[in-house]
Amino acid sequence: MLNGEFWTLWMKYFKKIIGPSIFATLRMVIATVTIGFALGFGLAILLTIYGPDGLNPKKKIYKLLDFLVNTIRSFPILILIVAISPLTRMIVGTTVGEKAAILPLSIAATAFIARMLENGFREVDKQLIEAARSFGATDMQIIFKIIVKESVPSIISIATMSTITYIASTTIAGAVGGGGLGAVALNYGYQSFNNSILYTSVFILFIMVIITQAIGSWLYKKFL
């Protein structure tokens, strides 16, 4: 079954279809996690400052931010992609392809990462924060020199989890024209009854997840 003709055909599929889709998936994941982490980190800081047990509690601001995060997180990624397609078209100019997928994925990642980081920041020892306050530290000093510094292992775990989550999400985006390995597995594999493309795509996604987890675990142990 796995004769020379099979491998010749497989290499043809890999060069023309699978190979380019690997880079498309990597670009989507890197862009999504980078944007999501940058915006989510800022949002998590605001939630930490204005939360009920925060450094400067402000109930109305926190409720507004909390509602925004919960609303975005309540949407399954596929529904979110479809729901904001008019916004995607307005900003990106299209609703098809990897660039169009990055916007809804980044919005979802921002809310997801913000909530995870907020929970991580809450786990920092309150006595350290009170000690910093007693020495006259400002809110921003406490955030960056105490809370963020103490949360580095947690931040690494969140980054690892987010990357793996949005590797999976890019495959869902592929179902609605997002491109990448998900689109290849669905369109050229499943719907075309081509098992070699389908299972090659699945295997590559599996390898991406394994590598991401290995790097994340190594960094976590290094900074713990």
Salt bridges, closest charged atoms under 4 A:
ASP66 OD1 - ARG115 NH2 2.55
GLU98 OE2 - ARG27 NE 2.80
GLU118 OE1 - ARG115 NH1 2.47
GLU118 OE2 - ARG122 NH2 2.89
ASP139 OD1 - ARG133 NH2 3.68
